[in-house]
Amino acid sequence: MKFRPACAAVVLVFTPPLLLAGSRCAQAQEIRIVSPGTYENIEGEGLFGGATAAPYRYQQVFPAADFAALGNQPHWIVAFGPRADQSVTSPHSANLPDNEIRLSTTGREPTDLSLQFDDNLGSDVMQFYRGPLTMMVDVQGPGPGPRGFYQADYPAGVTPFLYDPSQGKLLMDFIAWQGETPKMIADKIPDLQTVVSGSPTATQGDRGAAAIFQFTFVPVPEPSSLTLLGLMLVLGSLCRRVALTKTAQTA
């Protein structure tokens, strides 16, 4: 049964560097970017808000130039949320029973969105999230804005989107299938256009105002880490095959 010591040796040799690579990946510094960037430290000119919101669909484009901190390199989007309006003076949360979020790269400008939703989507469009969603912001007391950003709780788990700012602008397609109760009280920018509809199944919308968002990115793992992981998977599979062969021969 010489294959067992050999496989054990492989595990002993490759497990420490793999664990180290995984640890470095897990500890990779998150990059948080505000877009539209011109409003990073400036309060907007209005607010979105209300006790409830009926089902709706909403699209907004974010300029690639806002993501210069990514160094013109692809990064994973793992979370995002709108900024609370300055009228929010205490912790606030919004609940969306069934929410769908799609992301893509697009050639559309923030002020040149088509009223046809599908016309704005890029070829790399993917579903970032589908399921119940809670958005929360912790605000302590009154005072001038800008406030903090709503943080999302994704109980169904997200599928990170790989965004490369060198390939175009970022498009968010947000569908609240069952509405929103209570509604987020978000900072508004009237001079930047979005496309919005009061029907989640609509194919066409109307012009609307934009919100200020904060996106959370993480770097793409280094190729060496991915190569090492692939090698471990191949060697592990080989060890299992050898073990099964030996077991069959001795049966």
C-alpha positions in Angstrom: 0.0 0.0 0.0 2.8 2.5 -0.9 0.3 4.9 -2.5 -0.9 6.1 0.9 2.4 7.5 2.1 2.9 9.1 -1.3 -0.5 10.8 -1.1 0.1 11.8 2.5 3.5 13.4 1.4 1.7 15.4 -1.3 -0.8 16.7 1.2 1.9 17.6 3.7 3.9 19.4 1.0 1.1 21.4 -0.7 -1.4 22.0 2.1 0.7 24.7 4.0 1.2 26.9 0.9 -2.4 26.4 -0.1 -3.7 27.5 3.3 -1.4 30.5 3.2 -2.6 31.5 -0.2 -6.2 31.1 1.0 -5.5 33.1 4.1 -4.0 35.9 2.0 -7.0 35.9 -0.3 -9.4 36.0 2.7 -7.5 38.9 4.2 -7.3 40.8 0.9 -8.1 44.4 1.6 -11.6 45.5 0.5 -11.8 48.5 -1.7 -14.8 50.8 -1.2 -15.6 53.3 -3.9 -18.4 55.9 -4.0 -20.1 56.6 -7.3 -21.0 59.1 -8.7 -17.6 60.2 -7.3 -18.3 64.0 -7.5 -20.8 63.4 -4.6 -18.5 61.4 -2.4 -18.3 64.2 0.2 -21.3 66.3 -0.9 -25.0 65.9 0.1 -27.4 65.3 -2.8 -30.3 67.7 -3.6 -33.2 65.5 -2.5 -34.2 62.1 -1.3 -35.9 58.9 -2.2 -38.2 57.7 0.7 -41.6 56.7 2.0 -43.4 54.2 4.2 -43.6 51.6 1.4 -42.7 51.2 -2.3 -44.7 49.1 -4.8 -42.8 46.6 -7.0 -40.4 48.4 -9.4 -37.5 48.1 -11.7 -34.5 50.5 -11.7 -31.4 50.9 -13.8 -28.4 53.2 -13.2 -25.0 53.6 -14.8 -21.8 54.4 -13.0 -18.9 56.0 -14.9 -15.7 53.9 -15.2 -13.7 56.9 -14.2 -15.1 56.7 -10.7 -13.3 53.4 -10.2 -9.8 54.6 -10.8 -8.8 53.2 -7.4 -9.0 49.7 -9.0 -5.9 50.6 -11.1 -7.7 49.8 -14.3 -7.7 46.1 -13.3 -10.6 43.6 -12.9 -12.0 43.3 -9.3 -14.9 41.4 -7.8 -17.9 43.4 -6.7 -19.1 41.7 -3.5 -21.5 44.3 -2.0 -23.0 47.7 -2.5 -25.6 50.0 -1.1 -27.1 53.6 -1.5 -26.2 56.4 0.8 -28.8 57.5 3.4 -30.2 61.0 3.1 -29.3 63.6 5.7 -32.9 63.5 7.0 -32.1 60.0 8.5 -31.2 60.6 12.2 -31.4 57.1 13.7 -30.8 53.5 12.5 -33.0 52.6 9.6 -33.6 49.4 7.7 -35.6 48.5 4.5 -36.9 45.1 3.7 -37.4 43.7 0.2 -39.0 40.2 0.3 -37.9 39.2 -3.2 -35.1 41.2 -4.8 -33.2 40.6 -8.0 -29.9 42.4 -8.8 -28.1 42.1 -12.1 -24.8 43.7 -13.0 -23.0 44.2 -16.3 -20.5 46.3 -18.2 -22.1 48.8 -20.6 -21.2 51.3 -23.2 -24.1 53.5 -22.2 -23.4 56.9 -20.6 -25.2 57.8 -17.4 -27.1 60.5 -19.3 -27.7 58.4 -22.4 -29.6 55.4 -21.1 -32.2 53.8 -23.4 -35.7 53.7 -22.1 -35.7 50.0 -23.2 -34.1 48.2 -20.2 -32.5 45.4 -22.3 -30.8 47.9 -24.6 -28.7 49.0 -21.6 -27.4 45.6 -20.6 -24.0 44.5 -21.7 -23.1 41.0 -23.0 -21.6 40.0 -19.6 -24.8 40.7 -17.7 -25.2 38.3 -14.7 -27.4 37.8 -11.7 -25.6 39.1 -8.7 -28.4 38.3 -6.2 -31.9 36.9 -6.0 -33.8 36.5 -2.8 -34.9 38.4 0.3 -32.8 41.5 1.0 -32.5 43.8 4.0 -30.7 47.1 3.8 -29.5 48.7 7.0 -27.8 52.0 8.0 -26.6 53.0 11.4 -27.1 56.7 12.0 -26.6 58.3 15.5 -28.3 61.7 15.9 -29.0 64.7 13.6 -26.5 66.8 11.8 -25.5 67.8 8.3 -24.9 65.2 5.6 -23.6 63.2 4.0 -24.6 60.2 6.0 -23.4 56.6 5.9 -24.3 54.0 3.3 -26.9 51.2 3.7 -25.3 47.9 4.2 -26.9 44.8 2.6 -27.7 41.5 4.2 -27.8 38.8 1.4 -29.2 35.7 3.1 -29.4 33.8 -0.2 -25.7 34.6 -1.0 -24.3 36.7 -3.8 -22.5 35.7 -7.0 -19.6 38.2 -7.2 -19.4 40.2 -10.4 -16.0 40.6 -12.1 -15.9 44.3 -13.2 -13.1 45.6 -15.4 -13.3 49.4 -15.7 -11.2 49.3 -18.8 -14.0 47.6 -20.6 -16.7 50.2 -19.9 -19.1 51.6 -17.4 -21.0 49.7 -14.7 -24.7 49.1 -15.0 -27.0 48.0 -12.1 -30.4 46.5 -12.9 -32.4 46.4 -9.6 -35.8 44.7 -9.5 -38.0 44.7 -6.4 -40.4 42.0 -7.3 -42.6 42.5 -4.2 -41.8 46.1 -3.4 -40.0 47.5 -0.4 -41.3 48.0 3.2 -40.3 50.4 4.7 -38.5 52.1 1.8 -34.9 53.2 2.0 -34.4 56.9 2.6 -31.6 57.5 0.1 -29.7 60.6 -1.1 -30.9 61.7 -4.5 -29.2 63.4 -7.5 -31.8 65.0 -9.8 -29.3 65.9 -12.6 -28.2 62.3 -13.2 -30.7 60.2 -15.1 -31.8 56.6 -14.5 -34.5 54.4 -16.0 -37.3 53.3 -13.7 -40.7 51.6 -14.0 -43.4 50.9 -11.5 -43.7 47.3 -12.9 -41.0 44.7 -12.2 -41.8 43.0 -15.5 -41.6 46.1 -17.6 -39.4 46.2 -20.7 -39.5 50.0 -20.9 -39.2 52.7 -18.2 -39.1 56.5 -17.8 -36.4 58.9 -16.8 -35.7 59.2 -13.1 -33.2 60.6 -10.6 -30.1 58.8 -9.5 -28.8 57.7 -6.1 -25.3 57.7 -4.6 -23.8 54.3 -4.0 -20.8 52.7 -2.3 -19.4 49.6 -3.9 -17.2 47.0 -2.2 -14.5 45.3 -4.3 -12.0 42.6 -3.6 -8.9 41.9 -5.8 -8.8 38.9 -8.1 -6.6 36.1 -6.5 -3.0 35.9 -7.8 -2.5 33.4 -10.6 0.0 31.5 -8.5 -2.7 30.8 -5.9 -5.2 29.6 -8.5 -2.6 27.3 -10.1 -1.7 25.8 -6.7 -5.4 25.2 -6.0 -5.8 23.5 -9.3 -2.8 21.3 -8.7 -4.1 20.2 -5.3 -7.4 19.3 -6.9 -5.7 17.2 -9.6 -3.4 15.4 -7.1 -6.3 14.8 -4.8 -8.3 13.2 -7.6 -5.3 11.1 -8.6 -4.8 9.8 -5.0 -8.5 8.8 -4.8 -8.2 7.0 -8.1 -5.2 5.1 -7.0 -6.8 4.2 -3.7 -9.9 2.9 -5.5 -7.8 0.8 -7.8 -5.8 -0.7 -5.0 -8.9 -1.5 -3.1 -10.4 -3.2 -6.1 -7.3 -5.3 -6.6 -7.2 -6.5 -3.0 -11.0 -7.2 -2.8 
